[in-house]
Amino acid sequence: MKKIYIVLLTVIFSSVYLSCDPQDLSEKEVELQACCGDGGDIPPPPPPPDLSN
């Protein structure tokens, strides 16, 4: 039973120690990029072919 507590404490401590810092994340600049050129309108996909013939 004592080993379980030691393992749990080790896991909790390591997760807290290695977790990301919110202040560190806020200091980094995030650049947003458009996925398709300059962010203009993306045309709709063509209609599916008519397979009822």
Residue frames as a rotation matrix with the C-alpha (Angstrom) as fourth column:
MET 1
0.570 0.821 0.000 0.00
0.821 -0.570 0.000 0.00
0.000 0.000 -1.000 0.00
LYS 2
0.398 -0.511 -0.761 2.89
0.193 -0.765 0.615 2.33
-0.897 -0.392 -0.206 0.76
LYS 3
-0.637 -0.660 0.398 4.29
0.491 0.050 0.869 1.77
-0.594 0.750 0.292 -2.74
ILE 4
0.027 0.739 0.674 1.04
0.983 -0.140 0.115 2.94
0.179 0.659 -0.730 -4.29
TYR 5
0.830 0.266 -0.490 1.26
0.419 -0.878 0.232 6.26
-0.368 -0.398 -0.840 -2.41
ILE 6
-0.067 -0.938 -0.341 4.86
0.122 -0.347 0.930 6.72
-0.990 0.021 0.137 -3.47
VAL 7
-0.616 -0.103 0.781 4.02
0.756 0.201 0.623 6.04
-0.221 0.974 -0.046 -7.11
LEU 8
0.421 0.854 0.305 1.03
0.892 -0.451 0.032 8.41
0.165 0.258 -0.952 -6.99
LEU 9
0.679 -0.233 -0.696 3.07
0.213 -0.845 0.490 11.17
-0.702 -0.481 -0.525 -5.38
THR 10
-0.441 -0.894 0.086 5.81
0.292 -0.052 0.955 10.72
-0.849 0.446 0.284 -7.96
VAL 11
-0.370 0.380 0.848 3.33
0.926 0.077 0.370 10.90
0.075 0.922 -0.380 -10.85
ILE 12
0.717 0.689 -0.101 1.58
0.697 -0.711 0.099 13.97
-0.004 -0.141 -0.990 -9.42
PHE 13
0.392 -0.649 -0.652 4.86
0.145 -0.656 0.741 15.73
-0.908 -0.385 -0.163 -8.68
SER 14
-0.628 -0.681 0.376 6.27
0.457 0.069 0.887 15.03
-0.630 0.729 0.268 -12.14
SER 15
-0.058 0.671 0.739 3.07
0.977 -0.114 0.181 16.16
0.206 0.732 -0.649 -13.87
VAL 16
0.857 0.324 -0.401 3.04
0.436 -0.871 0.228 19.42
-0.275 -0.370 -0.887 -11.91
TYR 17
0.113 -0.921 -0.374 6.75
0.126 -0.360 0.924 19.95
-0.986 -0.151 0.075 -12.47
LEU 18
-0.754 -0.474 0.454 6.57
0.438 0.153 0.886 19.30
-0.489 0.867 0.093 -16.22
SER 19
0.251 0.921 0.297 3.26
0.905 -0.115 -0.409 21.02
-0.343 0.372 -0.863 -16.94
CYS 20
-0.294 -0.342 0.893 3.21
0.744 -0.668 -0.011 24.15
0.601 0.660 0.451 -19.05
ASP 21
-0.587 -0.012 -0.810 3.23
0.630 -0.634 -0.448 27.54
-0.508 -0.773 0.380 -17.38
PRO 22
0.427 0.837 0.343 0.28
0.880 -0.298 -0.370 29.81
-0.207 0.460 -0.863 -18.36
GLN 23
0.638 -0.260 -0.724 2.44
-0.101 -0.961 0.256 32.91
-0.763 -0.090 -0.640 -18.05
ASP 24
-0.487 -0.862 0.139 5.00
-0.030 0.176 0.984 31.37
-0.873 0.475 -0.112 -20.37
LEU 25
-0.318 0.456 0.832 2.28
0.905 0.407 0.123 30.68
-0.283 0.791 -0.542 -22.94
SER 26
0.727 0.663 -0.179 0.97
0.596 -0.738 -0.316 34.25
-0.342 0.123 -0.932 -22.77
GLU 27
0.256 -0.716 -0.650 4.42
-0.211 -0.697 0.685 35.69
-0.943 -0.038 -0.329 -23.43
LYS 28
-0.652 -0.474 0.591 4.84
0.417 0.427 0.802 33.79
-0.633 0.770 -0.081 -26.68
GLU 29
-0.393 0.498 -0.773 3.50
-0.726 -0.684 -0.071 35.48
-0.564 0.534 0.630 -29.79
VAL 30
-0.265 0.414 0.871 0.93
0.471 0.844 -0.258 33.53
-0.842 0.342 -0.418 -31.75
GLU 31
-0.696 0.005 -0.718 0.67
-0.563 -0.625 0.541 34.32
-0.446 0.780 0.438 -35.43
LEU 32
0.167 0.829 0.534 -2.57
0.058 0.533 -0.844 33.38
-0.984 0.172 0.042 -37.14
GLN 33
-0.830 -0.448 -0.331 -2.29
-0.328 -0.086 0.941 32.32
-0.450 0.890 -0.075 -40.76
ALA 34
0.253 0.906 -0.340 -4.97
-0.864 0.053 -0.501 31.96
-0.435 0.421 0.796 -43.36
CYS 35
0.049 -0.220 0.974 -5.22
0.010 0.975 0.220 28.46
-0.999 -0.001 0.050 -44.76
CYS 36
0.160 0.104 0.982 -5.86
0.917 0.351 -0.186 29.41
-0.364 0.930 -0.039 -48.37
GLY 37
-0.112 -0.275 0.955 -4.07
0.735 -0.670 -0.106 32.52
0.668 0.690 0.277 -49.62
ASP 38
-0.834 -0.238 0.498 -5.05
-0.020 -0.889 -0.457 35.89
0.552 -0.391 0.737 -48.20
GLY 39
-0.827 0.547 -0.132 -8.16
0.274 0.186 -0.943 34.67
-0.491 -0.816 -0.304 -46.43
GLY 40
-0.694 0.591 -0.411 -10.53
-0.718 -0.532 0.448 35.42
0.045 0.606 0.794 -49.30
ASP 41
0.314 0.898 0.308 -13.71
-0.845 0.412 -0.340 33.52
-0.432 -0.153 0.889 -50.01
ILE 42
-0.786 -0.492 0.373 -13.22
-0.318 0.841 0.438 29.82
-0.529 0.226 -0.818 -50.61
PRO 43
-0.339 0.707 -0.621 -15.36
-0.884 -0.013 0.467 28.57
0.322 0.707 0.630 -53.52
PRO 44
0.315 0.535 0.784 -17.77
-0.745 0.651 -0.145 25.73
-0.588 -0.538 0.604 -52.75
PRO 45
-0.654 -0.552 0.517 -16.87
-0.160 0.769 0.619 22.25
-0.739 0.322 -0.591 -53.97
PRO 46
-0.688 0.421 -0.592 -18.35
-0.669 -0.052 0.741 21.11
0.281 0.906 0.318 -57.27
PRO 47
0.285 0.863 0.416 -21.61
-0.929 0.355 -0.101 19.17
-0.235 -0.358 0.903 -57.10
PRO 48
-0.360 -0.399 0.843 -21.31
-0.264 0.911 0.318 15.38
-0.895 -0.108 -0.433 -57.05
PRO 49
-0.866 0.025 -0.500 -21.67
-0.494 0.114 0.862 13.66
0.079 0.993 -0.086 -60.43
ASP 50
0.137 0.983 0.122 -25.09
-0.951 0.165 -0.260 12.37
-0.276 -0.080 0.958 -61.36
LEU 51
-0.838 -0.529 0.131 -24.89
-0.500 0.842 0.205 8.55
-0.219 0.106 -0.970 -61.13
SER 52
-0.116 0.891 0.438 -28.56
-0.259 0.399 -0.880 7.83
-0.959 -0.216 0.185 -61.93
ASN 53
0.145 0.153 -0.977 -27.95
-0.978 -0.128 -0.165 7.42
-0.150 0.980 0.131 -65.70
